[in-house]
Amino acid sequence: MLPLLTREKNADRVVRHASGDKRFKILEVHMKKHQFRQDALIEVLHKAQELFGFLEDDLLLFIAAKLKLPPSRVFGVATFYHFFTLKPQGEHTCVVCLGTACYVKGADKIMAAIQEKYRIKAGETTPDNQLSLLTARCIGACGIAPAVTFDGHVAPKLTPETALEKLKTLI
């Protein structure tokens, strides 16, 4: 959760934080390319996640200060969309679609099998940082339900057993 600071204090804090990390300079160049427009927030968040791997609080404050947006708006957008993450992710990701078609065809059973096998819940990462288990409301693959995305690749018509086998080959 973002600390409750005034915008001025946020700007001072993030400038000190950003001074030694070249990724902040790359991100700032990206924002400049978009002319620091507030309506480029999603593009900026994508670039930030690409550079840093996840969107930590200080990074969100930096973006808010540079785009002259309230931190609550930046945090709200970052938490609304499932493709943004606020915590470091594991080496591998597994996104189980829980949309209606996938759920009806057994996505809940796939989810339960993965949670039991790896002893993590949705949104968590295994202690060895090998696997992050995520969910999505819909990945737009209803015709091949239930679908699961492994490291960005969609796998069709899975069962709990085939999902666990797929994970075994990744980890």
Secondary structure, DSSP 4 states (H G I P E B T S, - for coil): ------HHHHHHHHHHHHTT-HHHHHHHHHHHHTTT-GGGHHHHHHHHHHHHSS--HHHHHHHHHHHT--HHHHHHHHHHSTT--SSPPPSEEEEEE-SHHHHHTTHHHHHHHHHHHHT--TT-B-TTSSEEEEEES--S-GGG-S-EEETTEEE-S--HHHHHHHHHHH-
